[in-house]
Amino acid sequence: MKPVEEKVLLDRWQPPPGAGAPIAVFAATFALEADFVDRDCLSRFLSVTGVDESTDGGTSRTVDDIVARIELEDLLGGVTVSVLADRSSVQARSTLRWDLLPCSVPNGLLHSKVAVLMWEHSTRVLIGSANLTSAGYRKQVEMMLSIDLGPECLLSRTDLIELADELRSYLDLIPGYGPGLPAWDRAHASLELFRDRVAEVPLAFGRRRLRTILAPSSPLGSDVGRSPRRPLERFEDVWKSFARPNRLSQVSPYFDMDDERATQAIVEAILPRRGRRSCTHEVLTLLDHSGNIPVPRHLRDRAGTRLLNVTDIERRLHAKALVAEGRDGVAVLVGSSNHTAKGLGIGATTKSPGHREMNVWVCAPAGSRESRLLLALVRGGEALGPEVESCTAEQLRDEDEDAAVPLPTGFEICRALRTSESAGSWVLRFQVDPALIDRLHAWTIRVRGVIRYDARQWRDAGQPGDWEVSLESSDLPTAVDVEWESRPDSGEKSDGASSAVWAVVVDDLSTLPPSPDVSLLPASVLFSALSRGRSLSEAVAEILAENETAAGEPQRIDLLALHDDPSYLLRRGRALATALDGLEKRLSAPLFRINDPDHLRRRLFSTLGPIGLICHLLRDVEGGVVPVPEAAFTIAEIALVCSRVPWGDLINEDDTETWGVLADALREMRASASILARLPESFRDYQSRAFERAEACIAT
């Protein structure tokens, strides 16, 4: 097993040639670094051009600069991104434009590492051992399968449908969520699109010598209404008619210290019942930082002289692999399961049900090129002698023991909603399970470090199941902090106060305010981007480039100051027709049938959409930058653009919800235009007729 270059895993988030526009991401992970998701993974998925990669492990990247941040947020406005993480790993993120949904597995973990990436013409599935963290993708030794839908797809249609069903069951693990809640519906819509693509894409399996099968772990099965699933039970499905293996190799960063059930189950599932003593059992491992072997004594004794050092590795081992080799073939289990009872679903009970995992068995006939490649995944070097000591029980800890304290499941949903009174006014709506949080002795909720609600207020209010806290858009957080203490008589272990992060999700992503950098831009910059057929970030980048000092070093710019210097902006009215053509082209782009109402709403209300353009124009009028008549004329022209868009080609005739989104946008545009005062009668008449033409397209 050789360590790969750090960018190889991340490159699998980049679109393949001809993939087309990005559409959706559905991902599940145990550990999470929220900044890594949008700065490294989503930036590649969306083909963000402003990311400056360096060779120092990412510490000097400039993705946080104005241009890259604007580009990332602009592109996120056109896609659906749902990331499910174990409840113990939730973090605050840099933007609310993708959904972070915390999952709770009773007495277990959401331990799967899966990502489904969908572009206009391409779909890719990633299944492996790497969490969505910089360590997982950059610093550790990991294994991952990259599976592209198409004629040579690694998994069968049956397996892909099972994968979709298994991922769908994860949605049932999100406390408080269900159909009808927008974030849940967005995640579900992504999985439905994935199922549709699985059904449509031609898959040619007869020509392949590889045998593969999905091997998830949902040990009890009761939470999803299905029978239990355990990875080792799927071995026979890929091995089939081959003679039983006589060689077994294990690679895992974690094992059970005093529990031999996982080892016994692996031996019984792989090796023949007769002659097991003549079979080879290898354990490949790395010394930990203290020079000890992270392998329990019972497994070390079984391997004996076949306790080998993994070759050519200088990084931390996090990959998991189980290799079965016989005279007829080679099979490898790759995925998220550590070789522990919980990871493999061994001996699951209600009190100890095991983790939710995702793995794949891959098998090839002996002597084939594929079998040689499978064997090359795991290679052992010199034997580790008896002088090397084993780790202690304290040192040999599984990931679930090291996990952070999760937020109690009684705190279910924290939703951000814009109030109807003002675009700048928001509320956080908290939903809880009163019976569960009443078991806590005390708790507080902090928004940006300030206590906004606590247990005393909740009890004084009659222990409601939900309540709201008002915020301004400038204070809108991506997460809130919860601190709590368990009751002395609750039976729960408590070392005093605990704290965790409660992720915020937004119902209507189109209502999110633009980032501060975008909100400061004058409308002329937006029209410049449209007229040149560029993204908003490219237009800003050009302005920043033109403002460099003579020494060639970027100068910190106050974007408001651009109003005063026409050399950096289009003169008022210049190329307006070209900009409006660009707007029409943007509005006429096809919807991708994943969630048409949501995507159309975001397109219309985005910064470069009709609503965003009008909002910036009105702000420029208020600041004295744009004359009132010019703004009124421009708003009328925007309405006429909407009248020329072939909405009937974009929206199904019977899709009343999506037509309603368009109607709402036109009403808001007209209401915004009415704010302008001191208009000559001719301007008002022209504007009114423009809106009538735009609204006629709905009636037609």
N, C-alpha and C positions, 0 to 999 in steps of 0.2 A: 504494500500500500504506500504509494508515494504521495507526498503533499502536493497539491496542485497550486498553480499560481493564484494569488488572492482574488483576481478579477474573474476567474473562470465561472464560479458560481453566480456572481453578480451579472455576468454577461447573459445568463439564461433569462434574465428579466428584460433583456433588449428584444425588440421585435425581429423576427426573421425577415429575410428579403420578401418584399411584396405583401407584408402583413396588413398594410393599410392603417387606418386610424385606430387608436386604442378605444376599447369599449368598457371592459369591466375586469375587476380583480376580486377573487374570493380566496382568502388565505386563512389558515389556521396555524397557530404556533403556541408553544408553551411559554417560552421567554420572549420578551419583546423590548426593543429599543425604538420608541416611537420616532425619534428623529432619524434613525437609520432607515426606517420604512420609507419616509417621504424623501429624504435626501439621497439615498442610495438606490433603493428598490424602485420606488415609483418614478423617480427621475429617469431611470432607464426605460421602464415600461412606457412612459409618456414621451420618450426621446427629448427630454429637456436638454437644450444645447448649452445652457449657461453653467453647467457643473464643471468645475476645474478640478480634475483628479490629480493627485500627487502620489509620490511613492513613499510617503511617511506614515502609511496606515490611515490616512484620511484626516489627520489633525489640522492640515493647512488648507483644506478645501474651501472654496469661496462660494459654495452654493447658497449661503445666507446673504449674499449681496443683493442689491435691489433688483437687478435684471433677472437672476435665476429664481428668486422668490416670486416675482411677478409672473414669470413664465410657468412655474410649477402651479401656482394657484389658478392661472388662466386655463391651463390644460386640464386640471382636476375638475373644472366646471363642466366638462363634457363627458365625464366617465363616472362609473359607479365603482367604488372601492369599499369592500367590507373585509375587515380584519378581525378574526375571532382569536382571543387570547385567554389563557387561563386567568382566572380572577386574581391570582396572586401576582401577576406580572403587568397589570395595567399601569400605564404611565400617562402623564400629560404630554400632548403632542403639539406641534407647532401650528397646525391648521385644523379647523373643523370640517374641512371639505372632504374628508374621508371618514368612514364610520369605524370606530373601535368598539367592539362588542365583547364584554367580559363574560366568560363561560364558567360555570360551576359544576364540576363532576362530584357528586356526593362521595366523600371519603376517598377521592382520587383526584386525578389531574387530567385536563385536556393537554395531552402530551404530543399530539400529532404535529407534524411539520409538512404542510401541504399548501400549494398555491396553484390556483387555476387562473391563467392569464389569457384574456380574450381580446384579440384585435379584430378588425373588420373582416379579414380573410384568413385568420390563423388562430389556433387555440393551442395552448401549451399547458401541461400539467407538471409540476415539480413535487416529487415525493422523496423525502430523505431524512437525514438526522440533524440538519442545520436549522436552528431557531432563527427568527428574524432579528438578529443582533449582529453587530459588527464583529464580535468574536466568532460567531457561527459562520459568517461568510468570508472573514478576512484572516483570522488568526488560528483557528482550530482545524484539525484533520476531520473532514466530514465526508459522507457519501450521499449522493443525490442522484435520482433518476430524472432525466428531462425527457418528457414524452410529448411529442407533437401529434395532434390528430391528423390522420391522413392514411394513405394506403399502406404505409409501413409502420403504423402505430404499434408500439410495444404491447399495449394492453388490448384485450378483446372488447367488443362492444358490451358484452355482459359485465366485464369488470368495470368498464367506464360508467355504466349505469349504476352498478353497485357503489362505485365511488361517489356518484352524485347523491345516491340515497344516504350513504353514510355521512356525507357533509351536510345534507339536509337535516339529519338527526342532531347535528351539533347545534342547530338553531333552537332546539328544545332545551338546551343546556343554559340558555341566557336568561337569568332570573327576571321575571316580569314581562318579558317580550313575547309577542305573538302576532298573528295576522292582524293587519289594520294599523300597526305602528310603522311609520314610514321607514325607519332604519331596518327593521325586520323585513319589510316588504322588498326593500332594495336588495338585501342579501339573497332573499328567496328568488327574486327575479333573475339575478345573476346565475344561480344554479339552474333555473328553468332554461335559460339560454344555453347553458352548457349541455343540458340534457337534449335540447333540440339539435345542437350541433353533433352530438354523439350519434343521434338517429339519422342525420343527413349525410355525414362524411363516409365515403366508401372506405372500408377496411378490408385488406386482403391478407388473411392469416395463413392460408394454405401454403404459401411459398416460404414461410419462415421456419427455421429449425428451432428457434427459441420457444420454450414453453414458459408462459408467465401467468400469474394469478394474483389478484389483489388479496392482501392478508391483513385486514384491519383487526383491531382488538377492541371489542365492546363486550367484556366478559359476562355481564349479567344479561344484557339485552332487554331487560324489562323496561328501561327508560325509553326505548324506541319501539316497543311492541314487537320485538323480533327475538329469535333464539340467540343465544350467546355466540360470539365469534372470537376465535383465538388463532393467532398466526401459525402455531405449530400444527394445527388441524388441517391446514391447507397444503402441507408438504406433500402428501400423497397425491394431490391433484396435479402437481407438476412432475413428480417422479414417475408415477404411473407404472409402466411395465418394466422399468429398469430393475436390475438386481440391486439389493439393498446396499447402501453406502458402507464403505469400510474405513472411511476417514472423515473426521469431524473437526472443524476449526471454529473457534469463537473469538470474536473481537467485540468488546463492550467496555465503555468507560466505567460502568457501575454494575455491581453484583450484590446479591444478598449475602450478608456476612455470616449469619448463623442459620440460614434457611436453605436447604438443599433441594427444595421442590423444583425450582426452575432448571437446575442442572439435570435432575432425574428426568424431568419431562422432555428436555432436549434429547437426552440419550435414548429414551424410549421411543420418541417420535422419529429419530433419524437412523440409529444403528440397528442392526439385526438382533433378534432376541437370542439367537444362538451364536456363539463365538465372539461375543462383544469384547472379551479380554484381548483378543488378537487384533482388534480395531485400534486405529490411531486416534487419540483425542488430543488436539492441540489447543492451547490457549495463548493467543498473541496479545501482548500488553506492552505498556511503557512504564518505566519507573516514574513515580511522582516526584515532586520538587524536593522531597526529603530523601530520595533514593530508595524508597520502599516499593514493593509490588502491590498495586491496587487490586489484588485477587484474593478471595477468601481461602482459608486453609483447605477446605474440602475440595475445592476446584484445583488448587495447586497440587494437592496429593494425587488427584486423578490424572492430571497432565504429566506429572513427574518430569522427565527430561524433555517433554514436549511443551514445557512452559517457555515460550520463545519471546524474544524481543522483536517488536515490529521494526522492519528495516527502513532506513532512510527517512526517519521522521524526527523533526526537531520541534514540532508544535504539540500542543495539548491534544490528546486523543479524545474525540467525541463521536466518532463514527461507530455504527453498530452493524455487525455483519455476522451471519451464521452460514458457514460453508459446509455442504455435504458433497463428498466426492466418492465415486465408485467406479467400477470398471466400465459402466455404461454411460455415465454422465456426471455433470457437475450442477449443483443447485446452490443459489445464494439468496438468503433473506436479507433485504436492504430496507431500511426505514427508520422509524423513530423508537422502536421498542428496545430498551435496555434488557439485558439478560437477567431479569429479576422476575419474581413471581407476579408483581403488579404489572410490569411491562409486558409480559407474555400472557397475562390473564390466567395464571395458574392458581387453582384453589380459591377462586373468587367467592366472596360472601357479601351479604348486605353491608356488614360493618367494614369489610375490606374488599371492595369490588374490583380494584385494579384501575388502570388508566385507560383513557381513550387514545388509541395509537393508530398509525397508518404505515403499512409495510407492503412490500411486493416480493414474491418469490420469482426468481428468474432461473431457468434451467436450460442446459444445452447438452447435446450428446457428446460423449467422450471423443477426443481427437479433433473436434471441430474448432474452427477459428474462434467461435463464440465461447467455447469452454475454456480456451486458453486465456481469453480476455477476462472471463469471470475469475479464474484462478489468480490472474495478475492483480486483482483488486486487493488481495490480502496475501502478503508475503512475510514469512518469518525469518529472522536471522539467527543469531547465536542463542543457545539455551541459557536461561537464567539459572545460575547455580544455587545450591542450598544456602550459600552464605548471604544471599540477598534476603532481607527480612520482609515479611508481609506487613501491610498496613494494619493499624489498629482499627477497632470498631468505630472509633470516633473519626478516624481519617477516611474510612471507606463509607462515605455517605452518598445516598442516592440523591438525585435532583429534587425529589419531592421533600426531602428533609431540609434541603437548603433553600427551599422556596420562601419568599417573603410571606408575611402574614396577610391572608386575603381579606378583602372587605367582606364583612358579614353579609350573607345572602339576603338578609332583610332589607338592605339598601338596594333597591332594584333598578330603577331607571332615573337618570338625571337628564332631562330634555331641555333644550334651549328653543324658545319660540319667540318670534317677533310679535309684539302686540299690535293691534290694529290702529291704535291712536297715532303712532309715530314710527317712522322707519328707524329711528335711533333708539327706540325703547324695546327692551327685551325682558323676558322673564325666564328664570330657571324653574322648571316644574319637577319637583322631587316626588317619586313614587316609592313607597315602602310597603313591607308586610308588617302591619302593626304588631301582630303576635310575636314575630321574631325579634324586632328591635326593642320590644318591651322587656325582653330578657336581659338587655344590657343595662348596666347600672347607670351609666351616663354617656352621652355622646355629643359632639359638636360638629358642625359643618362650617368650614372656612372657605371663603371665596377670595382668592388673592391675599391670603393671610388674615383676612378679617372675618370674625365669627358672624355668620348671618342667620344661624338657626341652631337650636340645641334641644336636648331632651326635655328640659324644663318647659320651654315654649311649646313643645309638641304635646306634652301631657296637659298643660294648661288649656290647649286648644281642643282637647278631647281625643287625642291620639288619632288624628286623621290619617288616611291612607295616602294622601297626596296634598301638597301645598305649593305655593309659589313664592319666589323672591324676585323683586324687580331689579333690573340692571340697565345700564346704558350700554350701547353697542361697543363703546371703547373699553368697557370692563368685561366683555364677554370672554369667559375662560374656556379652555379645552378640557379642564378637569377641576374638581374641587377636592379639598382635603377633608377626610373624616377621621376624627379621633374618638375612641370609645374605651370604656372599662366594662368588663363582665361583672355580673352580680356575684357576690361571694357564694350564694347558694345555687348558682346556675349549673354547677358541675363541670364547667369549662375551665381549662387551665388558663391562668392569667398571671402575667408578671407585671401587672400594673396597666398603664394606659398603652393602647396600641393605636396605630394609625395606618391608613391606606389611602389610595387615590380612587376617586369615583369619576369615571370618564363621562364627559358630556357629549351627547349626540344632538344633532339638529334635525328637526322634522322636515323642514323645507329648506334645502340647501341653497335655493335661489334667493332666499331672503338674507343670506349672510352679507354683511357689509364688506366692501373691498378692503384689501390690506391698506395700512396707512400710506405706503408709498404710492399706491394706485389712487387713493382718494384725493391726494394732493395734485394729481395731474390735471392740467387744463384740458378742456374738451378738444382743443386743436390737436393735442398729441394723439388722442384717440382717433380722430379723423385722419390724421397722418398715417397711423398704422393701417387703417382700413383702405386708404387710397393707394398705398404701396403694396397691399396684399401681404403684409407682414403681421407677425404676432405683436401684441402690445409690448412684450419684453424687448423685441428687436427695435421697436421705435424708441423706447427709453434708452436702450444701449447706444443707439446712434447719437442721441442727445448727450449722453454722458461722454461718449468718445469725442464729440466736438468741443466739449468743455474742458478737455485736458489742459494742463498748464504747459508752459513752454518747455519745462523739464521733462514732460512726458508722463508725469505722475498724476493719477486721477485726483481731481479736486472734489471735496465734499460739497454737494450741491443742495441748495434749498430749492425744491421743485417749484415752490410758489414764485420764486424769483424769475422763473422762465417767462412769466406773464409780461415782465418789463423789458424783455429783450427779444424782439421779433426775429433776430438772426437765428434763433434756435427753433422757431416754430413756423408752421405754414402761416402765411398772411391770411387774415380773415377772409373766408370765402374761396380761397385758392383751392383748386382741385376738389371742390365739394362734390361735384358730380361723380368723380372717380371714387371718392370715399363712399358715396351712397351705393355705387355699383358693388363695391366691396362688401357693404352691409347686406345687400340683396343676395350676393353669393353665399355669404355666411349663413343667412337665414334659410336659404334654399337647400342646404346640405341635407342629405337623407337622415332620418331618425333611424336608430339601429334596433328598434323593436325590443328593447330590453325593459324599458320603462318610459314609454313615449311622453306621458304627461310631465314626469319629473325632468327629463332631458330638455323638452321644449321650454319648460318654465325657466330652467337655468340658462338656456340659450337666449331667451327674450330678456331676462333680467340681469344678465351678465354685464360686465363693464363695457364690452364692445357690442352689446345688444341694444335694442331701442330704448329700454328703460334706463340702462346705465348711461347711454349717451345723453339722454334728456336730463337726467339728474346732474351730470357734470355741466351741461349748458346752463341750467338754472342756477347752479352755484356760481358759475362765471358771471352770470347776469347780476347776482347779488353782490359779487365782488367788484363790479364795475368794469370787468374785462371785456364782456360781450354786450353790445347794445341790445335793447329789448326787441326791436324789429328784426334784427338779424337772427336772434334766437327763435323768435316766432316763425320766421320763414324756414329755418333749419328743421324745427320740430314738424312743421307741415310736410316737408320733404321726407322726413323719416316715416311719417304716416303713409305717404304715397309709396314708399319702398315696400311697406307691409302689404299694401294693396296689390303689388306686382308679384309677390311670392306665390308660387303654385301650391297653395296649402292643400288643395285636394289631392295632389300627388304625394304629399308627406303624411297626411292624416287620413286614416280610414273613415269612410263616411259615417259609420255607426259608432265611432269612438268619441262619445259625447264628452268624456272627461278631458281628452286632449283638446278638443274644440273649445271646451270651457276655459282651459288655460289661455288659449289665444284671446278669447273674449275678455278675460280678466286683464290681460296685458294691455289690450287696446283701451279699456276703460281707465286703467291707471295712467296711460299716456295722455288721454284726453283730460283727465283730472289734473295732471301735472302741468299741461299746457295752459289750463285755465288760471293758473297762479299768476301768469304774466299780466300785468296791467298796462294802461296807457298805450294800448294798441290802436292804430288807425282802423277804421271800419273795414277797409280793403284787406288788411292783414287778417282780421278776425274771420272774415268771410272765406278767404282762401284756406285758412287753417281748418275751419269747420267743414268745408267741402272735401278737404283731404282726409279727414277722419271719417266722413261718411263713406268715401270710397273704400277705405280700409275695412270698415265694419261691414260693408256690403259683401265682402268675400265670405264672411261667416254665414250670412243669410243664403248666399248662393250655394 
